[in-house]
Amino acid sequence: MEFQKVKIAVRNRIATITIANPPANALNRQTLEELNKMIERVAEDDKIRVIILTGEGKFFIAGADIKEFTTIESSQQGEELSKYGQSLFTQIEQLSKPVIAMINGACLGGGLELAMACHVRVAAYSAKIGLPELNLGLIPGYGGTQRLARLTNREKAIELILSSDIIDGEEAYLMGLVSKVVALEELEATVTSLAEKITAKSLLTVRAALSAVERGCVEGQEKGLQREAELFGKLFESKDTKEGIQAFIEKRRPIFKDQ
């Protein structure tokens, strides 16, 4: 597949996927389809350990392509579009490789819904973040009503959705929507540093941690605890766990081989 709206750069086992659909990196159907294919590609590439997702230029993603909405003529078409976006973002959320959203600018509507599907979000102080769909006579359709409430709380999610207020990176950090907020000029270095820390870990443990957290989020704490115990036990049979424990005892850095 030829990619026109999505770019990729790979360095040191880190893949940076950039949405490049000027002027505001809107998520039209073509961009969603290209992102879907790109995610499938990096998911299957064993050389890639961490994925960074960002937008080209001054925007992260400023939402959907509103002009494209004028072609929707029935509730069925609207529902199909919503389910396509939901499916793609759930696929990202459930990847066994961590995905970091590097929020460099406007992160609105579908852009925020995509960022919320990532495992970690790091934003610039100057970022503009929100779900303004009600201003269009719509509601968030790519999982925003669910993930915002889960990542913050029910009351704050309802307030942001109903008001369509736009917040900056610092406010997003204070409410727990992003894990870090930094100056724009420090954003790339901060995200890269985090990605490099993750690539130094055993792939087995990274996958196990993501799986345990996801199980608890989707199926509740009891199921999550069961999954955690199961994976915790299995790791003791791995060479990497033995290496990690031995390295700790010997006061040296572990050398993991993903085995």
GUKOL-835605 format. One record per residue (C-alpha): x, y, z. Coordinates in steps of 0.1 Angstrom, whole numbers, plus 2048, in hexadecimal, padded with zeros to 3 digits. Layout:
// residues N
XYZ/...
//
This chain:
// residues 259
800800800/80D8237F7/80B83B815/80385F80E/7F486B82F/80A857848/83085784B/84784085E/86B84286A/87D82787D/89B82C893/8A98178AF/88B7FF8AF/87381D8B3/85A824897/84D848895/82C849882/82386C876/80087686A/80788D84D/7E689A83F/7E98C083C/7DE8D9846/7D38CA867/7D98A5864/7B489D863/7AA878867/798873846/79085083A/7B084D826/7C5857844/7B383E85A/7B8822841/7DD82B83D/7E282C862/7D180A865/7E97FB84C/80780C85C/7FE7FF87E/7FA7DC870/81D7DF861/82F7EA880/81C7D1895/82B7B5881/84E7C387F/8637B289A/87E7CD897/8667E88A4/8627E98C9/85080A8D0/8398208BB/8378468BD/8198568AD/81987B8A5/80D89588B/8208A9871/8268CE876/8148E2891/7F78C9894/7F48A78A5/7D289F896/7B78BA895/79B8A1892/788891876/78389E852/7628B1857/75C8B5832/75C88F82F/73F88E847/72989F82D/72A87F819/71A86B835/6F586882C/6E884D844/6EB842868/6FA82185B/71683384A/71E848869/71E82987F/735816867/74E833868/74C83488D/75280E890/770810878/78182B88D/7788188AD/7877F889F/7A7808894/7AC81B8B5/7A57FB8C9/7BF7E98B4/7D88038BE/7CE8018E2/7D27DC8E3/7F47DA8D1/80F7C68E2/8277E38DA/8248038EE/8178218DA/8208448E7/80C8628DB/8238808D6/80A89D8D7/81B8BA8C6/7FD8D08BF/7D88D08BA/7CA8AF8C6/7A58B18C0/78789A8B9/79387B8A8/7B78858AF/7B18848D5/79E8638D1/7BD8558BF/7D48628DA/7BF8538F5/7C28318E4/7E88338E8/7F9824906/80A844911/804869908/81E88490B/8138A8902/8228CA8FC/8168E5914/8098F78F5/7F48DA8E8/7CF8E08E4/7BB8C28EF/7968BB8EE/7778AA8E0/7638C58CF/74B8AE8BC/72C8BC8CC/7328DD8BB/72B8CA89A/70C8BA8A8/71E8998AD/72E8858C9/7518758C9/74E8568B4/7708458B6/76F83B8DA/77285D8EA/75485A901/76283A910/788840912/78686491F/77085893C/78883B943/7A8850942/79B86D957/779869968/75486895E/74D88C96A/76B89C959/764888939/740894937/74A8B893E/7648B8922/74E8A7909/72F8BC910/7418DD912/7588D68F4/7738E9908/7978E88FB/7B28E4915/7D88E7913/7F28CE91B/7F68D893F/7D28D4947/7D18B3935/7EE8A894B/7DD8B496B/7BE89F963/7D388095B/7CB880936/7F088292C/80D873940/82688F93A/8258B392D/8448C5921/84F8E390C/8498DD8E7/86F8DF8E0/8748C38FA/8588AD8EE/86A8978D5/8888918EB/871888909/85D86F8F5/87C8608E5/88C85C907/86D84A914/86C8338F5/89182B8FA/88B82191E/870809912/8857FA8F7/8A07F1911/8877DA922/8807B6919/8657B38FE/855797912/8507AD930/8437CB91C/8297B590B/81F7A592C/81B7C693D/8057D4921/7F07B5921/7EA7B5946/7E17DA947/7CA7D6929/7B87B8938/7B07CB957/7A47EA944/78D7D692D/7817BA944/7857C8967/79E7C5983/7967A098C/79E795968/7BC7AC967/7CA79D987/7C677A979/7D8784959/7F479596D/7FA776983/7FA760964/814775952/82877B971/82C755975/83474F950/850768950/86375496A/86873A94F/878754938/89E759933/89877F935/88A77D958/8A6767964/8BF780954/8AD79E964/8AE78F987/8D2784983/8DD7A6976/8CC7B6994/8DF7A09AC/9007A699A/8F97CC999/8FC7CF973/8E57D7956/8D17BA949/8D67AE925/8B37A4919/8AF78D8FA/88978B8F9/88A767903/
//
